[in-house]
C-alpha cells in the first residue's frame, strides 16, 4: 500500500511541476506580449496596465524577470497605491444613509411647516414609523428661506429718526445698573 501511495505522490508532483512550468511559460509569454502591445500603443501606460501588473506581481513569483518597460519598484509602488485605494474606498462605519424618498419628505415638511424645528420633524417621522435621528433631519432639511424684510433698519431710521430723537431726549435710567445711559440720537437726513 505504501508503494502505491508513494508512486501516486511522485506522479502528482511530476504533473504539478509540469503544470507549474507551463504556467510560468504562459505567464511570461503574456507579460512580454502585453509590454509589446504597450510599446505599439506609444508607451503610454494606462490604469488597466498598472492593475494587470499589480495582479501579476501578486500571484506570480517570477513577475520581475520579463519586466522591461518599468522598474520593479514602480510596480510595487502601484501595488501599494491600488491596495490603499481599495482599502479607503470602502465605506466606514457610522449611520447608514437614508433613502431619497425620506430626504424629500423631510425637505417637504420643512418647506410646508416653517416653524417646525428638526426635533418636531423627528417626532412626526417617528410617529409615521420612520427611524431617523435629529442630526440626519438637520442634515437633510432644506434651508428655510424667509422673505426679505419689507423695511430695513436704514429705512426705518430715515423715516422715524426725528420722532425717535424727541422720544429719547429725556435720558432714562437703566434698571440693572442704576446709572444714567446716554442714548445716541439719529439726525434726520435733510431732503
N, CA, C and O atoms as a DFTB+ gen file, in Angstrom:
764 C
 N C O
     1  1       0.818      -1.196       0.000
     2  2       0.000       0.000       0.000
     3  2       0.866       1.267       0.000
     4  3       0.530       2.263      -0.640
     5  1       1.963       1.208       0.715
     6  2       2.832       2.385       0.772
     7  2       3.511       2.643      -0.558
     8  3       3.777       3.794      -0.902
     9  1       3.796       1.589      -1.313
    10  2       4.414       1.774      -2.628
    11  2       3.437       2.484      -3.558
    12  3       3.836       3.352      -4.335
    13  1       2.188       2.126      -3.482
    14  2       1.167       2.756      -4.342
    15  2       1.015       4.227      -3.962
    16  3       0.925       5.086      -4.839
    17  1       0.986       4.518      -2.682
    18  2       0.863       5.917      -2.251
    19  2       2.089       6.732      -2.668
    20  3       1.964       7.880      -3.095
    21  1       3.274       6.130      -2.541
    22  2       4.487       6.828      -2.911
    23  2       4.499       7.122      -4.408
    24  3       4.863       8.225      -4.817
    25  1       4.104       6.148      -5.230
    26  2       4.052       6.370      -6.670
    27  2       3.002       7.419      -7.039
    28  3       3.219       8.234      -7.935
    29  1       1.880       7.393      -6.350
    30  2       0.837       8.390      -6.610
    31  2       1.349       9.789      -6.277
    32  3       1.114      10.725      -7.041
    33  1       2.044       9.947      -5.148
    34  2       2.608      11.251      -4.775
    35  2       3.657      11.709      -5.781
    36  3       3.693      12.882      -6.151
    37  1       4.509      10.788      -6.225
    38  2       5.517      11.139      -7.230
    39  2       4.856      11.577      -8.529
    40  3       5.252      12.571      -9.138
    41  1       3.845      10.822      -8.943
    42  2       3.124      11.134     -10.176
    43  2       2.450      12.505     -10.068
    44  3       2.499      13.295     -11.011
    45  1       1.811      12.794      -8.902
    46  2       1.155      14.083      -8.675
    47  2       2.183      15.215      -8.665
    48  3       1.913      16.290      -9.200
    49  1       3.346      14.995      -8.072
    50  2       4.391      16.026      -8.029
    51  2       4.924      16.318      -9.426
    52  3       5.175      17.475      -9.761
    53  1       5.101      15.266     -10.257
    54  2       5.566      15.487     -11.622
    55  2       4.558      16.304     -12.426
    56  3       4.929      17.229     -13.149
    57  1       3.299      15.956     -12.293
    58  2       2.257      16.700     -13.013
    59  2       2.222      18.151     -12.541
    60  3       2.083      19.076     -13.340
    61  1       2.349      18.326     -11.247
    62  2       2.325      19.673     -10.697
    63  2       3.514      20.493     -11.202
    64  3       3.355      21.668     -11.533
    65  1       4.707      19.883     -11.264
    66  2       5.880      20.576     -11.781
    67  2       5.710      20.929     -13.246
    68  3       6.037      22.041     -13.660
    69  1       5.199      19.989     -14.038
    70  2       4.995      20.269     -15.461
    71  2       3.965      21.380     -15.655
    72  3       4.143      22.268     -16.489
    73  1       2.886      21.318     -14.873
    74  2       1.884      22.378     -14.987
    75  2       2.449      23.717     -14.531
    76  3       2.153      24.751     -15.129
    77  1       3.258      23.705     -13.478
    78  2       3.862      24.941     -12.996
    79  2       4.822      25.511     -14.039
    80  3       4.859      26.721     -14.262
    81  1       5.596      24.631     -14.675
    82  2       6.488      25.099     -15.728
    83  2       5.698      25.683     -16.887
    84  3       6.049      26.735     -17.421
    85  1       4.639      25.002     -17.271
    86  2       3.802      25.508     -18.371
    87  2       3.130      26.829     -17.978
    88  3       3.025      27.757     -18.780
    89  1       2.678      26.885     -16.721
    90  2       2.033      28.118     -16.255
    91  2       3.032      29.270     -16.232
    92  3       2.695      30.385     -16.630
    93  1       4.255      29.018     -15.772
    94  2       5.287      30.052     -15.795
    95  2       5.571      30.516     -17.218
    96  3       5.698      31.714     -17.474
    97  1       5.671      29.574     -18.130
    98  2       5.926      29.908     -19.528
    99  2       4.774      30.720     -20.111
   100  3       4.993      31.681     -20.849
   101  1       3.550      30.329     -19.778
   102  2       2.377      31.046     -20.279
   103  2       2.320      32.464     -19.704
   104  3       2.051      33.413     -20.441
   105  1       2.564      32.621     -18.420
   106  2       2.531      33.949     -17.808
   107  2       3.650      34.840     -18.344
   108  3       3.445      36.037     -18.545
   109  1       4.817      34.274     -18.572
   110  2       5.911      35.047     -19.146
   111  2       5.552      35.505     -20.559
   112  3       5.810      36.650     -20.929
   113  1       4.958      34.611     -21.342
   114  2       4.523      34.956     -22.685
   115  2       3.502      36.094     -22.642
   116  3       3.597      37.046     -23.417
   117  1       2.528      35.994     -21.738
   118  2       1.518      37.051     -21.626
   119  2       2.131      38.383     -21.206
   120  3       1.739      39.433     -21.715
   121  1       3.088      38.347     -20.285
   122  2       3.717      39.583     -19.824
   123  2       4.511      40.254     -20.947
   124  3       4.428      41.469     -21.127
   125  1       5.279      39.464     -21.699
   126  2       6.049      40.031     -22.813
   127  2       5.126      40.558     -23.906
   128  3       5.366      41.621     -24.478
   129  1       4.067      39.800     -24.187
   130  2       3.105      40.220     -25.217
   131  2       2.417      41.527     -24.802
   132  3       2.197      42.409     -25.633
   133  1       2.091      41.639     -23.551
   134  2       1.445      42.861     -23.047
   135  2       2.378      44.065     -23.192
   136  3       1.940      45.138     -23.608
   137  1       3.650      43.897     -22.856
   138  2       4.595      45.001     -22.991
   139  2       4.781      45.399     -24.446
   140  3       4.965      46.576     -24.755
   141  1       4.734      44.416     -25.338
   142  2       4.836      44.711     -26.768
   143  2       3.638      45.546     -27.237
   144  3       3.798      46.471     -28.033
   145  1       2.458      45.221     -26.748
   146  2       1.264      45.997     -27.110
   147  2       1.345      47.419     -26.564
   148  3       0.933      48.368     -27.232
   149  1       1.872      47.566     -25.362
   150  2       2.026      48.911     -24.793
   151  2       2.985      49.728     -25.645
   152  3       2.746      50.912     -25.878
   153  1       4.076      49.110     -26.117
   154  2       5.029      49.815     -26.988
   155  2       4.383      50.186     -28.314
   156  3       4.645      51.267     -28.841
   157  1       3.549      49.317     -28.863
   158  2       2.867      49.624     -30.120
   159  2       1.880      50.766     -29.950
   160  3       1.643      51.530     -30.886
   161  1       1.305      50.886     -28.761
   162  2       0.365      51.972     -28.475
   163  2       1.062      53.302     -28.326
   164  3       0.422      54.350     -28.416
   165  1       2.352      53.282     -28.103
   166  2       3.088      54.535     -27.928
   167  2       3.625      54.686     -26.520
   168  3       3.834      55.810     -26.062
   169  1       3.849      53.612     -25.838
   170  2       4.434      53.573     -24.493
   171  2       3.627      54.345     -23.469
   172  3       4.174      54.762     -22.448
   173  1       2.362      54.545     -23.711
   174  2       1.505      55.194     -22.716
   175  2       0.874      54.102     -21.864
   176  3       0.095      53.292     -22.367
   177  1       1.207      54.077     -20.580
   178  2       0.723      53.035     -19.679
   179  2      -0.590      53.492     -19.056
   180  3      -0.655      54.552     -18.434
   181  1      -1.615      52.699     -19.226
   182  2      -2.946      53.026     -18.706
   183  2      -3.140      52.436     -17.322
   184  3      -2.304      51.680     -16.827
   185  1      -4.253      52.790     -16.710
   186  2      -4.582      52.259     -15.390
   187  2      -4.819      50.762     -15.416
   188  3      -4.495      50.064     -14.455
   189  1      -5.386      50.257     -16.518
   190  2      -5.611      48.816     -16.607
   191  2      -4.284      48.060     -16.725
   192  3      -4.150      46.946     -16.218
   193  1      -3.302      48.677     -17.401
   194  2      -1.975      48.063     -17.468
   195  2      -1.356      47.969     -16.081
   196  3      -0.777      46.950     -15.705
   197  1      -1.492      49.059     -15.331
   198  2      -0.945      49.052     -13.973
   199  2      -1.619      47.999     -13.111
   200  3      -0.959      47.272     -12.368
   201  1      -2.930      47.926     -13.214
   202  2      -3.658      46.935     -12.424
   203  2      -3.255      45.518     -12.818
   204  3      -3.114      44.648     -11.958
   205  1      -3.069      45.288     -14.112
   206  2      -2.637      43.971     -14.568
   207  2      -1.289      43.578     -13.997
   208  3      -1.097      42.435     -13.585
   209  1      -0.343      44.529     -13.969
   210  2       0.974      44.222     -13.401
   211  2       0.896      44.011     -11.903
   212  3       1.616      43.182     -11.346
   213  1       0.014      44.768     -11.246
   214  2      -0.146      44.580      -9.798
   215  2      -0.682      43.185      -9.497
   216  3      -0.198      42.513      -8.587
   217  1      -1.677      42.753     -10.258
   218  2      -2.234      41.413     -10.039
   219  2      -1.227      40.330     -10.404
   220  3      -1.123      39.314      -9.717
   221  1      -0.486      40.551     -11.487
   222  2       0.528      39.579     -11.889
   223  2       1.611      39.462     -10.820
   224  3       2.073      38.361     -10.517
   225  1       2.014      40.595     -10.249
   226  2       3.015      40.571      -9.194
   227  2       2.493      39.939      -7.917
   228  3       3.272      39.439      -7.104
   229  1       1.215      39.957      -7.740
   230  2       0.646      39.374      -6.526
   231  2       0.535      37.848      -6.616
   232  3       0.657      37.156      -5.605
   233  1       0.304      37.324      -7.826
   234  2       0.038      35.891      -7.966
   235  2       1.140      35.103      -8.668
   236  3       1.033      33.882      -8.781
   237  1       2.193      35.764      -9.144
   238  2       3.263      35.068      -9.860
   239  2       4.592      35.452      -9.245
   240  3       4.895      36.639      -9.128
   241  1       5.376      34.494      -8.857
   242  2       6.622      34.779      -8.145
   243  2       7.721      35.314      -9.062
   244  3       8.603      36.033      -8.590
   245  1       7.699      34.987     -10.352
   246  2       8.766      35.414     -11.261
   247  2       8.339      36.587     -12.145
   248  3       8.759      36.665     -13.300
   249  1       7.528      37.481     -11.637
   250  2       6.996      38.576     -12.448
   251  2       8.060      39.606     -12.804
   252  3       7.865      40.374     -13.747
   253  1       9.178      39.650     -12.085
   254  2      10.199      40.673     -12.336
   255  2      11.061      40.350     -13.548
   256  3      11.607      41.258     -14.176
   257  1      11.191      39.076     -13.885
   258  2      12.099      38.682     -14.969
   259  2      11.703      39.236     -16.338
   260  3      12.572      39.766     -17.029
   261  1      10.438      39.144     -16.773
   262  2      10.118      39.665     -18.104
   263  2       9.839      41.162     -18.138
   264  3       9.537      41.696     -19.205
   265  1       9.927      41.848     -17.020
   266  2       9.574      43.261     -16.947
   267  2      10.673      44.116     -17.562
   268  3      11.812      44.094     -17.095
   269  1      10.336      44.880     -18.621
   270  2      11.324      45.723     -19.290
   271  2      10.886      47.181     -19.394
   272  3      11.740      48.064     -19.473
   273  1       9.603      47.453     -19.398
   274  2       9.133      48.832     -19.589
   275  2       9.310      49.697     -18.353
   276  3       9.676      50.867     -18.460
   277  1       9.059      49.141     -17.201
   278  2       9.143      49.917     -15.962
   279  2      10.006      49.160     -14.954
   280  3      10.284      47.972     -15.120
   281  1      10.414      49.856     -13.930
   282  2      11.211      49.246     -12.874
   283  2      10.303      48.409     -11.961
   284  3       9.119      48.719     -11.828
   285  1      10.831      47.367     -11.338
   286  2      10.021      46.600     -10.381
   287  2       9.557      47.444      -9.194
   288  3       8.479      47.203      -8.650
   289  1      10.356      48.425      -8.792
   290  2       9.949      49.304      -7.689
   291  2       8.705      50.101      -8.059
   292  3       7.869      50.393      -7.204
   293  1       8.588      50.452      -9.341
   294  2       7.402      51.176      -9.799
   295  2       6.165      50.308      -9.672
   296  3       5.112      50.779      -9.241
   297  1       6.285      49.049     -10.045
   298  2       5.144      48.135      -9.935
   299  2       4.771      47.943      -8.465
   300  3       3.589      47.872      -8.127
   301  1       5.767      47.858      -7.600
   302  2       5.477      47.734      -6.174
   303  2       4.767      48.979      -5.639
   304  3       3.872      48.883      -4.799
   305  1       5.178      50.144      -6.135
   306  2       4.505      51.387      -5.724
   307  2       3.066      51.410      -6.223
   308  3       2.167      51.827      -5.493
   309  1       2.833      50.961      -7.476
   310  2       1.473      50.866      -7.996
   311  2       0.635      49.926      -7.143
   312  3      -0.526      50.206      -6.843
   313  1       1.238      48.806      -6.757
   314  2       0.504      47.827      -5.958
   315  2       0.080      48.421      -4.622
   316  3      -1.066      48.266      -4.202
   317  1       1.008      49.100      -3.960
   318  2       0.631      49.695      -2.674
   319  2      -0.419      50.777      -2.865
   320  3      -1.307      50.937      -2.027
   321  1      -0.324      51.523      -3.968
   322  2      -1.327      52.562      -4.235
   323  2      -2.690      51.937      -4.492
   324  3      -3.687      52.429      -3.965
   325  1      -2.771      50.856      -5.292
   326  2      -4.056      50.204      -5.576
   327  2      -4.682      49.656      -4.305
   328  3      -5.878      49.830      -4.071
   329  1      -3.866      48.986      -3.476
   330  2      -4.443      48.406      -2.262
   331  2      -4.846      49.487      -1.273
   332  3      -5.827      49.321      -0.549
   333  1      -4.113      50.585      -1.230
   334  2      -4.507      51.715      -0.384
   335  2      -5.829      52.291      -0.871
   336  3      -6.719      52.591      -0.075
   337  1      -5.947      52.442      -2.183
   338  2      -7.186      52.970      -2.756
   339  2      -8.357      52.038      -2.475
   340  3      -9.453      52.487      -2.139
   341  1      -8.118      50.754      -2.613
   342  2      -9.177      49.774      -2.364
   343  2      -9.604      49.786      -0.894
   344  3     -10.792      49.691      -0.588
   345  1      -8.651      49.903      -0.009
   346  2      -8.956      49.886       1.420
   347  2      -9.749      51.118       1.824
   348  3     -10.679      51.025       2.625
   349  1      -9.383      52.281       1.268
   350  2     -10.043      53.516       1.672
   351  2     -11.301      53.815       0.872
   352  3     -12.040      54.738       1.213
   353  1     -11.555      53.058      -0.176
   354  2     -12.770      53.281      -0.940
   355  2     -13.972      52.648      -0.249
   356  3     -15.112      53.052      -0.479
   357  1     -13.714      51.661       0.592
   358  2     -14.805      51.020       1.316
   359  2     -15.455      52.006       2.266
   360  3     -14.803      52.907       2.794
   361  1     -16.734      51.825       2.472
   362  2     -17.454      52.692       3.387
   363  2     -17.124      52.320       4.823
   364  3     -17.138      51.147       5.196
   365  1     -16.836      53.308       5.599
   366  2     -16.543      53.074       7.009
   367  2     -17.857      52.968       7.777
   368  3     -18.937      53.007       7.188
   369  1     -17.753      52.836       9.077
   370  2     -18.935      52.710       9.924
   371  2     -19.737      53.994       9.967
   372  3     -19.507      54.915       9.184
   373  1     -20.660      54.040      10.870
   374  2     -21.497      55.223      11.001
   375  2     -22.927      54.907      10.616
   376  3     -23.271      53.770      10.291
   377  1     -23.734      55.921      10.660
   378  2     -25.141      55.723      10.321
   379  2     -25.297      55.483       8.826
   380  3     -24.619      56.120       8.020
   381  1     -26.179      54.575       8.453
   382  2     -26.442      54.394       7.028
   383  2     -27.209      55.594       6.476
   384  3     -27.950      56.266       7.195
   385  1     -27.019      55.838       5.220
   386  2     -27.723      56.953       4.594
   387  2     -29.219      56.644       4.525
   388  3     -29.630      55.486       4.446
   389  1     -30.015      57.708       4.558
   390  2     -31.456      57.496       4.472
   391  2     -31.879      57.581       3.015
   392  3     -31.186      58.171       2.186
   393  1     -33.024      56.986       2.714
   394  2     -33.487      56.901       1.325
   395  2     -33.848      58.281       0.788
   396  3     -34.126      59.210       1.546
   397  1     -33.837      58.390      -0.524
   398  2     -34.138      59.675      -1.172
   399  2     -35.581      60.109      -0.918
   400  3     -35.860      61.303      -0.803
   401  1     -36.494      59.150      -0.833
   402  2     -37.887      59.499      -0.570
   403  2     -38.033      60.154       0.804
   404  3     -38.783      61.115       0.976
   405  1     -37.296      59.607       1.780
   406  2     -37.349      60.181       3.118
   407  2     -36.676      61.557       3.147
   408  3     -37.129      62.450       3.863
   409  1     -35.607      61.732       2.381
   410  2     -34.972      63.048       2.279
   411  2     -35.957      64.059       1.702
   412  3     -36.071      65.182       2.193
   413  1     -36.664      63.646       0.656
   414  2     -37.650      64.539       0.035
   415  2     -38.784      64.863       1.012
   416  3     -39.272      65.993       1.044
   417  1     -39.203      63.877       1.805
   418  2     -40.253      64.109       2.789
   419  2     -39.799      65.107       3.854
   420  3     -40.570      65.977       4.259
   421  1     -38.557      64.984       4.305
   422  2     -38.028      65.931       5.293
   423  2     -38.006      67.343       4.715
   424  3     -38.397      68.297       5.387
   425  1     -37.551      67.477       3.472
   426  2     -37.497      68.800       2.846
   427  2     -38.889      69.366       2.628
   428  3     -39.106      70.570       2.770
   429  1     -39.820      68.509       2.288
   430  2     -41.203      68.971       2.084
   431  2     -41.827      69.418       3.405
   432  3     -42.507      70.443       3.457
   433  1     -41.596      68.642       4.482
   434  2     -42.128      69.029       5.785
   435  2     -41.524      70.343       6.249
   436  3     -42.214      71.166       6.852
   437  1     -40.251      70.546       5.975
   438  2     -39.599      71.804       6.357
   439  2     -40.188      72.977       5.583
   440  3     -40.414      74.048       6.146
   441  1     -40.433      72.775       4.294
   442  2     -40.964      73.864       3.471
   443  2     -42.402      74.201       3.850
   444  3     -42.778      75.373       3.864
   445  1     -43.209      73.188       4.157
   446  2     -44.620      73.428       4.458
   447  2     -44.841      73.913       5.886
   448  3     -45.808      74.628       6.148
   449  1     -43.975      73.543       6.799
   450  2     -44.119      73.923       8.205
   451  2     -42.853      74.654       8.637
   452  3     -41.948      74.066       9.229
   453  1     -42.810      75.924       8.334
   454  2     -41.591      76.696       8.556
   455  2     -41.251      76.880      10.027
   456  3     -40.089      77.110      10.363
   457  1     -42.212      76.788      10.885
   458  2     -41.958      76.996      12.305
   459  2     -41.508      75.731      13.018
   460  3     -41.107      75.790      14.181
   461  1     -41.567      74.606      12.355
   462  2     -41.153      73.349      12.980
   463  2     -39.639      73.250      12.982
   464  3     -38.985      73.555      11.985
   465  1     -39.098      72.830      14.085
   466  2     -37.680      72.564      14.166
   467  2     -37.393      71.111      13.817
   468  3     -38.303      70.338      13.518
   469  1     -36.139      70.759      13.859
   470  2     -35.781      69.390      13.484
   471  2     -36.271      68.373      14.505
   472  3     -36.556      67.233      14.140
   473  1     -36.376      68.756      15.780
   474  2     -36.859      67.820      16.803
   475  2     -38.322      67.467      16.561
   476  3     -38.717      66.311      16.715
   477  1     -39.115      68.446      16.187
   478  2     -40.528      68.161      15.921
   479  2     -40.684      67.302      14.670
   480  3     -41.535      66.414      14.627
   481  1     -39.871      67.562      13.660
   482  2     -39.928      66.748      12.443
   483  2     -39.542      65.311      12.756
   484  3     -40.136      64.379      12.214
   485  1     -38.538      65.116      13.637
   486  2     -38.151      63.771      14.047
   487  2     -39.320      63.079      14.737
   488  3     -39.575      61.900      14.490
   489  1     -40.036      63.803      15.602
   490  2     -41.188      63.231      16.291
   491  2     -42.284      62.804      15.341
   492  3     -42.871      61.733      15.496
   493  1     -42.557      63.642      14.360
   494  2     -43.598      63.303      13.382
   495  2     -43.169      62.099      12.545
   496  3     -43.974      61.208      12.275
   497  1     -41.906      62.075      12.140
   498  2     -41.422      60.947      11.339
   499  2     -41.448      59.648      12.138
   500  3     -41.765      58.591      11.592
   501  1     -41.118      59.719      13.417
   502  2     -41.186      58.513      14.251
   503  2     -42.623      58.060      14.432
   504  3     -42.894      56.861      14.495
   505  1     -43.552      59.018      14.517
   506  2     -44.965      58.648      14.612
   507  2     -45.438      57.969      13.326
   508  3     -46.332      57.123      13.350
   509  1     -44.831      58.351      12.211
   510  2     -45.171      57.724      10.935
   511  2     -44.458      56.390      10.733
   512  3     -44.758      55.668       9.782
   513  1     -43.522      56.055      11.614
   514  2     -42.848      54.767      11.531
   515  2     -41.444      54.810      10.969
   516  3     -40.853      53.758      10.726
   517  1     -40.887      56.001      10.755
   518  2     -39.520      56.113      10.259
   519  2     -38.573      56.246      11.441
   520  3     -38.861      56.966      12.398
   521  1     -37.451      55.557      11.374
   522  2     -36.439      55.670      12.419
   523  2     -35.335      56.563      11.888
   524  3     -34.534      56.144      11.053
   525  1     -35.293      57.783      12.371
   526  2     -34.341      58.762      11.874
   527  2     -33.857      59.601      13.056
   528  3     -34.604      59.833      14.007
   529  1     -32.610      60.051      12.992
   530  2     -32.038      60.828      14.090
   531  2     -32.196      62.323      13.838
   532  3     -32.498      62.765      12.729
   533  1     -31.983      63.071      14.890
   534  2     -32.083      64.523      14.799
   535  2     -31.007      65.090      13.882
   536  3     -31.264      66.018      13.115
   537  1     -29.800      64.529      13.964
   538  2     -28.709      65.041      13.114
   539  2     -28.989      64.764      11.641
   540  3     -28.636      65.570      10.781
   541  1     -29.619      63.632      11.345
   542  2     -29.957      63.340       9.949
   543  2     -31.007      64.312       9.435
   544  3     -30.931      64.763       8.292
   545  1     -31.984      64.637      10.270
   546  2     -33.011      65.601       9.850
   547  2     -32.379      66.966       9.640
   548  3     -32.714      67.662       8.682
   549  1     -31.464      67.360      10.529
   550  2     -30.794      68.646      10.343
   551  2     -29.978      68.672       9.065
   552  3     -29.903      69.699       8.390
   553  1     -29.358      67.531       8.727
   554  2     -28.537      67.477       7.525
   555  2     -29.391      67.614       6.265
   556  3     -28.991      68.284       5.313
   557  1     -30.550      66.988       6.257
   558  2     -31.347      66.953       5.031
   559  2     -32.445      68.003       4.986
   560  3     -33.196      68.070       4.013
   561  1     -32.546      68.806       6.006
   562  2     -33.562      69.862       5.964
   563  2     -33.215      70.883       4.901
   564  3     -32.055      71.257       4.728
   565  1     -34.215      71.316       4.207
   566  2     -33.985      72.386       3.233
   567  2     -33.786      73.690       4.000
   568  3     -34.420      73.917       5.031
   569  1     -32.926      74.516       3.502
   570  2     -32.706      75.798       4.149
   571  2     -33.990      76.610       4.051
   572  3     -34.514      76.836       2.961
   573  1     -34.484      77.043       5.195
   574  2     -35.737      77.798       5.223
   575  2     -35.441      79.203       4.726
   576  3     -34.662      79.944       5.325
   577  1     -36.064      79.544       3.644
   578  2     -35.860      80.875       3.077
   579  2     -36.976      81.783       3.571
   580  3     -38.156      81.576       3.288
   581  1     -36.562      82.784       4.311
   582  2     -37.536      83.742       4.794
   583  2     -37.663      84.853       3.761
   584  3     -36.689      85.209       3.099
   585  1     -38.853      85.390       3.629
   586  2     -38.997      86.500       2.667
   587  2     -38.177      87.699       3.148
   588  3     -38.036      87.910       4.353
   589  1     -37.649      88.465       2.235
   590  2     -36.837      89.620       2.651
   591  2     -37.704      90.615       3.422
   592  3     -38.890      90.767       3.127
   593  1     -37.120      91.285       4.399
   594  2     -37.916      92.238       5.178
   595  2     -38.389      93.388       4.289
   596  3     -37.716      93.797       3.343
   597  1     -39.562      93.883       4.632
   598  2     -40.116      94.961       3.815
   599  2     -39.418      96.284       4.091
   600  3     -39.393      97.181       3.249
   601  1     -38.846      96.387       5.303
   602  2     -38.204      97.639       5.641
   603  2     -36.893      97.327       6.366
   604  3     -36.889      96.603       7.361
   605  1     -35.799      97.865       5.875
   606  2     -34.505      97.691       6.513
   607  2     -34.335      98.731       7.615
   608  3     -35.108      99.684       7.705
   609  1     -33.319      98.539       8.449
   610  2     -33.080      99.465       9.546
   611  2     -32.739     100.861       9.046
   612  3     -33.135     101.861       9.645
   613  1     -32.012     100.917       7.961
   614  2     -31.658     102.249       7.442
   615  2     -32.913     103.016       7.035
   616  3     -33.014     104.217       7.287
   617  1     -33.855     102.342       6.417
   618  2     -35.107     102.983       6.016
   619  2     -35.916     103.378       7.241
   620  3     -36.507     104.458       7.281
   621  1     -35.942     102.493       8.249
   622  2     -36.685     102.775       9.477
   623  2     -36.126     104.018      10.164
   624  3     -36.871     104.901      10.587
   625  1     -34.791     104.066      10.268
   626  2     -34.195     105.218      10.926
   627  2     -34.380     106.500      10.119
   628  3     -34.543     107.578      10.691
   629  1     -34.356     106.385       8.820
   630  2     -34.586     107.556       7.970
   631  2     -36.009     108.071       8.156
   632  3     -36.236     109.277       8.242
   633  1     -36.973     107.135       8.218
   634  2     -38.380     107.543       8.329
   635  2     -38.740     108.028       9.728
   636  3     -39.526     108.965       9.867
   637  1     -38.186     107.415      10.757
   638  2     -38.629     107.697      12.118
   639  2     -37.581     108.398      12.965
   640  3     -37.779     108.569      14.168
   641  1     -36.485     108.802      12.372
   642  2     -35.402     109.428      13.122
   643  2     -35.810     110.662      13.910
   644  3     -35.481     110.765      15.091
   645  1     -36.523     111.609      13.288
   646  2     -36.899     112.823      14.044
   647  2     -37.792     112.499      15.250
   648  3     -37.666     113.135      16.297
   649  1     -38.670     111.540      15.115
   650  2     -39.575     111.200      16.213
   651  2     -38.829     110.461      17.322
   652  3     -39.139     110.622      18.502
   653  1     -37.840     109.646      16.935
   654  2     -37.052     108.935      17.936
   655  2     -36.226     109.907      18.756
   656  3     -36.038     109.702      19.955
   657  1     -35.730     110.966      18.122
   658  2     -34.916     111.950      18.849
   659  2     -35.747     112.623      19.930
   660  3     -35.290     112.827      21.055
   661  1     -36.976     112.964      19.563
   662  2     -37.844     113.610      20.553
   663  2     -38.216     112.634      21.658
   664  3     -38.270     113.019      22.827
   665  1     -38.473     111.388      21.314
   666  2     -38.875     110.412      22.323
   667  2     -37.730     110.057      23.255
   668  3     -37.956     109.747      24.425
   669  1     -36.520     110.099      22.758
   670  2     -35.369     109.706      23.560
   671  2     -34.600     110.892      24.132
   672  3     -33.482     110.725      24.619
   673  1     -35.190     112.093      24.079
   674  2     -34.487     113.269      24.569
   675  2     -34.255     113.185      26.068
   676  3     -33.186     113.540      26.564
   677  1     -35.257     112.715      26.775
   678  2     -35.063     112.525      28.213
   679  2     -34.208     111.280      28.381
   680  3     -34.499     110.248      27.776
   681  1     -33.172     111.357      29.182
   682  2     -32.279     110.223      29.377
   683  2     -32.858     109.312      30.445
   684  3     -32.873     109.688      31.617
   685  1     -33.335     108.125      30.081
   686  2     -33.925     107.236      31.086
   687  2     -32.845     106.554      31.905
   688  3     -31.683     106.481      31.502
   689  1     -33.260     106.052      33.075
   690  2     -32.336     105.309      33.921
   691  2     -32.345     103.854      33.505
   692  3     -33.360     103.314      33.065
   693  1     -31.189     103.235      33.658
   694  2     -31.094     101.801      33.399
   695  2     -31.549     101.068      34.639
   696  3     -31.162     101.442      35.746
   697  1     -32.358     100.037      34.488
   698  2     -32.903      99.316      35.634
   699  2     -31.822      98.490      36.319
   700  3     -31.783      98.419      37.547
   701  1     -30.939      97.861      35.535
   702  2     -29.976      96.935      36.118
   703  2     -28.830      97.633      36.833
   704  3     -28.410      97.176      37.895
   705  1     -28.325      98.701      36.297
   706  2     -27.122      99.295      36.886
   707  2     -27.398     100.572      37.660
   708  3     -26.482     101.100      38.290
   709  1     -28.599     101.083      37.643
   710  2     -28.997     102.292      38.362
   711  2     -28.136     103.498      38.004
   712  3     -27.848     104.334      38.861
   713  1     -27.735     103.586      36.776
   714  2     -26.968     104.749      36.346
   715  2     -27.599     105.290      35.069
   716  3     -28.415     104.624      34.431
   717  1     -27.222     106.460      34.725
   718  2     -27.788     107.081      33.536
   719  2     -27.135     106.514      32.279
   720  3     -25.926     106.285      32.233
   721  1     -27.972     106.292      31.256
   722  2     -27.490     105.787      29.979
   723  2     -27.650     106.888      28.959
   724  3     -28.716     107.496      28.854
   725  1     -26.606     107.145      28.214
   726  2     -26.695     108.177      27.173
   727  2     -27.133     107.498      25.888
   728  3     -26.451     106.596      25.402
   729  1     -28.227     107.905      25.347
   730  2     -28.753     107.339      24.103
   731  2     -28.249     108.167      22.946
   732  3     -28.256     109.397      22.993
   733  1     -27.818     107.490      21.919
   734  2     -27.403     108.181      20.708
   735  2     -28.649     108.530      19.920
   736  3     -29.524     107.686      19.728
   737  1     -28.732     109.731      19.478
   738  2     -29.869     110.122      18.671
   739  2     -29.477     110.168      17.207
   740  3     -28.318     110.401      16.863
   741  1     -30.431     109.951      16.380
   742  2     -30.182     109.915      14.956
   743  2     -30.682     111.209      14.359
   744  3     -31.816     111.625      14.594
   745  1     -29.830     111.829      13.595
   746  2     -30.232     113.067      12.934
   747  2     -31.004     112.730      11.668
   748  3     -30.592     111.856      10.905
   749  1     -32.098     113.401      11.442
   750  2     -32.826     113.152      10.185
   751  2     -32.019     113.669       9.002
   752  3     -31.310     114.671       9.093
   753  1     -32.147     112.974       7.921
   754  2     -31.449     113.354       6.699
   755  2     -32.226     114.477       6.038
   756  3     -33.439     114.386       5.847
   757  1     -31.522     115.520       5.697
   758  2     -32.186     116.672       5.072
   759  2     -32.548     116.337       3.642
   760  3     -31.755     115.768       2.892
   761  1     -33.770     116.706       3.284
   762  2     -34.221     116.449       1.902
   763  2     -33.844     117.561       0.994
   764  3     -34.142     117.512      -0.199
